[in-house]
């Protein structure tokens, strides 16, 4: 299933900067950054439980916000892209 994750982390203090890095790293472990604070993560149900738990344990609910948009397994028909930055093919060949 595809989950769109967006977040807004308050980085006024050092703790916020640290939380921002942890959230970003956790999302990068499971998905692709599509905007500065927006990730597309293709995960199975077990991975989703682990990722969501990790993210919710990092964010400070009194200072930060995080949103999860569940696009499901039929996500290709639900996304429309316009603009110069080409979307990443999550099933395409990975060249390192």
FENHU-V245594 format. One record per backbone hydrogen bond with DSSP energy under -1.0 kcal/mol. NH is the residue of the N-H (numbers start at 0). CO is the residue of the C=O. E is the energy in kcal/mol with one decimal. If there is no record, write none. Layout:
BEGIN
nh: {NH & NH}
co: {CO & CO}
e: {E & E}
END
This chain:
BEGIN
nh: {1 & 2 & 3 & 4 & 5 & 6 & 7 & 16 & 17 & 18 & 19 & 20 & 21 & 22 & 23 & 24 & 25 & 26 & 27 & 28 & 29 & 30 & 31 & 33 & 34 & 37 & 38 & 39 & 40 & 42 & 47 & 48 & 49 & 50 & 51 & 52 & 53 & 54 & 55 & 56 & 58 & 62 & 63 & 64 & 66 & 68 & 70 & 77 & 91}
co: {71 & 40 & 68 & 38 & 66 & 36 & 64 & 12 & 13 & 14 & 15 & 16 & 17 & 18 & 19 & 20 & 21 & 22 & 23 & 24 & 26 & 26 & 39 & 37 & 37 & 34 & 4 & 31 & 2 & 0 & 43 & 44 & 45 & 46 & 47 & 48 & 49 & 50 & 51 & 52 & 54 & 59 & 59 & 7 & 5 & 3 & 1 & 74 & 88}
e: {-2.3 & -2.7 & -2.8 & -2.9 & -2.1 & -1.8 & -2.8 & -1.6 & -2.1 & -2.3 & -2.5 & -1.9 & -2.2 & -2.7 & -2.4 & -2.6 & -2.4 & -2.3 & -2.4 & -1.6 & -1.2 & -1.8 & -2.6 & -2.6 & -1.6 & -1.3 & -2.8 & -2.5 & -2.8 & -2.4 & -2.6 & -2.0 & -1.9 & -3.0 & -2.8 & -2.1 & -2.3 & -2.7 & -2.7 & -1.5 & -2.2 & -1.9 & -3.5 & -2.1 & -3.2 & -3.0 & -2.6 & -1.8 & -1.4}
END
